[in-house]
Amino acid sequence: MIRTIFAGLGVIFMLMLVFCASFFARLAYEQAEQRATHEHLAIKITRELARAWSVKDIRRYYSSAVRPKLGTARAQAPFSALKPLGPLRYADDAKVTTGWTHEELRHVTSPAAAAELLAEILSKTVRVSFLAKFANGFANVTIELRNEGGAMKVWHLRIDSREPLHSIPHRRRPRAISRA
């Protein structure tokens, strides 16, 4: 009798493991299939932002948690510093990363890191980074997209100018960081 109960529990445990493995495999497969779509979306967002360097132009791409904060002057200030870069000409060397990379999995050294990685995987977080050539210089762009209501939304946007812009008096490299 007890042997049958433990055998049944063992079967249930194995079925749960198989279910979890198939669930995560499906998430990984979806993310791998949509890499080109995520890359295209990140470049499109950067191109729209660089037209006038106004955060209002890309407001619809942001997560709903961040949108109310985007109308402030504080949110616009980092992008105004990048205005001398001009419009986006092209993007090169795009790299799309998810939580499924070997590097990400190797850095799991604690339960907290594992929980954070699991949260990124379940929320379908994707980081797209690329070198952007603007009319007046280059910049490194990193955009973190998360699934919200079936659509990928901007959670974090970082633009680091590679060279000082001449119109900025203190001659440091401007950068914009926007996060949820």
C-alpha positions as CSV (number, residue, x, y, z in Angstrom):
1,M,0.0,0.0,0.0
2,I,2.7,2.5,1.0
3,R,4.8,1.4,-1.9
4,T,1.9,2.2,-4.3
5,I,1.4,5.7,-2.7
6,F,5.1,6.5,-3.1
7,A,5.2,5.2,-6.7
8,G,2.1,7.4,-7.5
9,L,3.8,10.4,-5.9
10,G,6.9,9.7,-8.0
11,V,4.9,9.6,-11.2
12,I,3.2,12.9,-10.3
13,F,6.5,14.5,-9.5
14,M,8.0,13.3,-12.9
15,L,4.9,14.6,-14.7
16,M,5.3,18.0,-13.1
17,L,9.0,18.1,-14.1
18,V,8.1,17.2,-17.7
19,F,5.4,19.9,-17.7
20,C,7.7,22.6,-16.4
21,A,10.5,21.6,-18.8
22,S,8.1,21.7,-21.8
23,F,6.7,25.1,-20.6
24,F,10.1,26.7,-20.4
25,A,11.2,25.1,-23.7
26,R,8.2,26.6,-25.4
27,L,9.0,30.1,-23.9
28,A,12.6,29.7,-25.2
29,Y,11.4,28.7,-28.6
30,E,9.0,31.6,-28.9
31,Q,11.8,34.1,-27.9
32,A,14.2,32.5,-30.4
33,E,11.7,32.8,-33.2
34,Q,10.9,36.4,-32.5
35,R,14.5,37.7,-32.3
36,A,14.2,39.5,-35.7
37,T,10.9,41.1,-34.7
38,H,12.3,42.4,-31.4
39,E,15.4,43.8,-33.2
40,H,13.2,45.5,-35.7
41,L,11.0,47.0,-33.0
42,A,14.0,48.4,-31.0
43,I,15.4,50.0,-34.1
44,K,12.0,51.5,-35.0
45,I,11.7,53.0,-31.5
46,T,15.1,54.5,-31.8
47,R,14.4,55.9,-35.2
48,E,11.2,57.5,-34.0
49,L,12.9,59.0,-31.0
50,A,15.7,60.4,-33.0
51,R,13.4,62.4,-35.4
52,A,12.9,65.1,-32.8
53,W,14.5,63.6,-29.7
54,S,11.2,64.0,-27.9
55,V,10.2,61.2,-25.4
56,K,6.6,62.0,-26.3
57,D,7.2,60.5,-29.8
58,I,7.8,57.1,-28.3
59,R,5.4,57.2,-25.4
60,R,3.1,54.6,-26.9
61,Y,5.9,52.0,-26.8
62,Y,6.5,52.4,-23.1
63,S,5.1,50.2,-20.4
64,S,1.9,51.5,-18.9
65,A,3.6,51.8,-15.5
66,V,6.0,54.4,-17.0
67,R,3.8,56.4,-19.4
68,P,2.4,58.9,-16.8
69,K,5.9,59.9,-15.9
70,L,7.0,60.6,-19.5
71,G,5.3,64.0,-19.8
72,T,7.7,65.7,-17.3
73,A,10.7,67.9,-18.1
74,R,12.8,65.5,-16.0
75,A,12.0,62.6,-18.4
76,Q,12.8,64.8,-21.4
77,A,16.1,66.2,-20.2
78,P,18.4,63.3,-21.0
79,F,17.0,63.0,-24.5
80,S,17.4,66.8,-25.1
81,A,21.2,66.4,-24.4
82,L,21.4,63.9,-27.3
83,K,19.6,66.2,-29.8
84,P,22.8,67.2,-31.5
85,L,23.2,63.6,-32.7
86,G,20.5,64.2,-35.2
87,P,18.3,61.5,-36.9
88,L,19.2,57.8,-37.0
89,R,20.9,56.8,-40.2
90,Y,21.3,53.0,-39.6
91,A,21.8,50.5,-36.9
92,D,24.5,47.9,-37.0
93,D,25.8,44.9,-34.9
94,A,22.4,44.2,-33.3
95,K,22.4,41.7,-30.5
96,V,19.3,40.2,-29.0
97,T,19.6,38.5,-25.6
98,T,17.2,36.7,-23.4
99,G,17.4,35.0,-20.0
100,W,18.1,31.7,-21.8
101,T,21.7,32.4,-22.7
102,H,24.5,30.4,-21.2
103,E,26.0,33.5,-19.7
104,E,22.8,34.4,-17.9
105,L,22.5,30.9,-16.5
106,R,26.1,30.8,-15.3
107,H,25.6,33.9,-13.2
108,V,22.9,32.2,-11.1
109,T,24.7,31.8,-7.8
110,S,21.9,32.4,-5.3
111,P,18.2,31.8,-5.0
112,A,17.6,35.5,-5.4
113,A,19.4,35.6,-8.7
114,A,17.5,32.5,-9.8
115,A,14.2,34.1,-8.9
116,E,15.1,37.3,-10.8
117,L,16.1,35.2,-13.9
118,L,12.9,33.2,-13.6
119,A,10.9,36.5,-13.5
120,E,12.7,37.7,-16.6
121,I,11.9,34.5,-18.4
122,L,8.3,34.5,-17.4
123,S,7.8,38.1,-18.4
124,K,9.5,37.4,-21.7
125,T,12.2,40.1,-21.1
126,V,14.4,40.7,-24.1
127,R,17.4,43.1,-24.4
128,V,18.4,44.5,-27.7
129,S,21.7,46.3,-28.0
130,F,23.2,47.8,-31.2
131,L,25.5,50.4,-32.5
132,A,23.5,53.3,-33.9
133,K,24.9,55.7,-36.6
134,F,23.2,59.0,-36.3
135,A,23.7,62.0,-38.6
136,N,26.3,63.5,-36.3
137,G,27.9,60.6,-34.6
138,F,27.6,57.1,-33.1
139,A,26.0,55.8,-30.0
140,N,25.5,52.5,-28.2
141,V,21.8,51.8,-27.7
142,T,20.3,49.2,-25.3
143,I,16.6,48.6,-25.1
144,E,14.9,46.2,-22.7
145,L,11.5,45.1,-23.8
146,R,9.0,43.2,-21.7
147,N,5.7,41.5,-22.6
148,E,2.7,43.5,-21.5
149,G,-0.7,42.5,-22.7
150,G,0.6,40.5,-25.6
151,A,2.8,43.3,-26.9
152,M,6.5,44.1,-26.2
153,K,6.8,47.4,-24.4
154,V,9.9,49.4,-23.5
155,W,11.0,48.9,-19.9
156,H,14.5,50.4,-20.1
157,L,16.1,52.5,-22.7
158,R,19.8,53.6,-22.6
159,I,21.6,55.6,-25.2
160,D,25.4,56.3,-24.7
161,S,27.0,58.7,-27.2
162,R,30.4,57.4,-28.3
163,E,31.9,60.8,-28.7
164,P,31.5,64.2,-27.1
165,L,29.1,66.4,-29.0
166,H,30.4,69.9,-29.9
167,S,27.3,71.7,-28.9
168,I,27.5,70.6,-25.3
169,P,29.7,73.0,-23.3
170,H,31.1,70.6,-20.6
171,R,32.3,68.1,-23.3
172,R,31.3,64.9,-21.6
173,R,29.6,62.2,-23.5
174,P,25.9,62.6,-23.2
175,R,23.7,59.6,-22.4
176,A,20.0,59.0,-21.8
177,I,18.7,56.4,-19.5
178,S,15.0,55.8,-19.1
179,R,13.6,53.0,-16.9
180,A,10.4,51.8,-15.5
